[in-house]
Amino acid sequence: MPDTTPTWRTVETEVVRGRQRLVFVREREHYALTPLRVYADGVVAWQWTSTDFAGLRAAFDDGTVTLAPPGGARIVVDGTASGPAHLDSWLTPELVLGDLADDLDRLNGRPDSSRRCWDALVAYAADPSPAGLETVRELYHAVPAHRRIFMLGDMDQNDVPVRILLAEPGETIPARHPERTLTVSPAVREGALEYFRRSERGAAESRERDTADGPETTAPLRVGGHVYPNGWPEPPGPEVLQIDYPAVVGHGGREYASVMHAYWALSTSDAAWHDRIAATARGLDARRRAEEAPRREDWPAVRLGVMAALLRDKFDRHPQMALQLRDTGDARLLYVDWRSGFWSSEGANWLGRLLELVRSERAGR
């Protein structure tokens, strides 16, 4: 099977990125070659079926989805060919599920299984300990087996340095070439540790060259996503960065109780609905009420500009809140909004990106 390729789907007006590969799906008396898709929000889909990883595992178990149909089964490649065939696949459902889990991590900007293992290896090489080695062992075996020889990105070595570290002293393991073997000695093991130390030194030097115009970005910060049923904290802290935090903003000559009130009131083409949304007690209530309102036809094209203008006005009007934004430094801001892949870091992270933009604009004044 080939590696996965990009795909996407829309949820309301939001684009959710995905990856896809080909599998066979059982249809009555034949098997159809079909794209199997995984999306950033964890949805797994094929044909008209939409499920999750557990649902895909069940489909593999009952034969609905397969990598190689039974011998002699009729196979249909839509618009190309059909007929009996005998196919073999060296992949297994477990390997495919592992690949898709890595795709999901990458779609969401998280380290995949290979990266997590690499980070553990670098940490272990810097400070060898039994606990560190067990972490490496666990994370190495979490990498899909067919991907392990590629995880170091070094075709001269494959994954031999990892297998050296995981082997017992005196154990013989396959070397880079299958016809050769390697006996693990203290010197061989030290060479493997030095491989990772040297690699990390090279990576650090590369990062220094790449960031010659300033310091590296600090660790990402997650903002938003908090609900306070007993009222907002006092004194206020980072929660002021949330768009539903009560902070008067203006747009088009009118004032609103929060960015969220303004955004959703401005999203409708109906003046009466606009006023009802703007009058709600909380920002979250404004969004819920707006779900019933007619949407402006041009809203997908203008909503980014509207949100940017509202955020600029918010931090211009409220200097203490602007200090909270400034105090995030140069960190990447990951906005949490459980109901929107467009605004949230689980999707396009547009709110996080706009907050970074406004922060940068203010710093440059």
Secondary structure by P-SEA (a helix, b strand, c coil): cccbbbbbcccccbbbbbbbbbbbbbccccccbbbbbbccccccccccccccaaaaaaaaaacccccccccccbbbccccccccbbbbbcccaaaaaaaaaaaaaaaaccccaaaaaaaaaaaaaacccaaaaaaaaaaaaaccccccccccccccccaaaaaaaaccccbbbbcccccbbbbbcaaaaaaaaaaaaaaaaaaaaaaaaaaccccccccccccccccccccccccccccccccccbbbbbccccccccaaaaaaaaccccaaaaaaaaacccaaaaaaaaccccccccccccaaaaaaaaaaaaaaacaaaaaaaaaccccbbbbbbcccccccccccaaaaaaaaaaaaaaaac
